[in-house]
Amino acid sequence: MSAKLKIRLVKSPIGYNLRQKRTLRALGLRRLSATVEHEDVPVVRGMISKVSHLVEVEEVN
């Protein structure tokens, strides 16, 4: 069983490029302080790295 990641949007994407906004939408983050859980897979890790300045990540067992 793989670990899960809890991702929270901590900074508004307003003023950032469309690609970063779409990455947040693809992760399921719609509004500030929204939290989602995803499997810890390389695809999700890559998405997080592109918007790391806007999100907070925590590992969940």
N, C-alpha and C positions, 0 to 999 in steps of 0.2 A: 504494500500500500504506500503510495507516494504522499509526501507532505503537502500541505495546503499553504497558500499565501493569502494573507488578509491585506488588501490594498485599500487605502483611504485617500481621497482627494483632499489635499490640505491647502492648495493654492489655486486660484481661479485661472482658467486657460485663456481668459480675455487678454488680447494683446500678443498671443503666441500664434504661430502659423497654423494653417488649416490641418496640416498633417498630424500635428500633435493633438489637436482637438479631436480628430477622427480616431486617433489611437486611444484616447480616453474613452470615447464612445464605444469602441470595440471591446474595451475592458469592462464596460458596463457602468462606467462612472458618469452620472448625468449632472449631479449638483454637488456643491461644496459640502464636505464632510460625509459624502456618500461612501459606504464601505461595501466591498465585494470580496468574495472568496473564489480563488482559482487554484487548480492543480499546479504544483511546482514543476513546470515543463519548460524546456528551452524557448519555445515560442512566446510564452507569457513573460519569461525573464527578459527576452529581447524587447518586448513592448514596454516593460517597466523601465528598462535602461534608457529608452528614448524620451520618457516623460518623468525621469527620476526627480527632477527639480520641482515637480508639481504633486507628487504622491509620497505617501509614507507606507512602507512595507513591513509586515511582521509575519514570521513563520508560525503556523498553527499546527499542532499535532492531532 
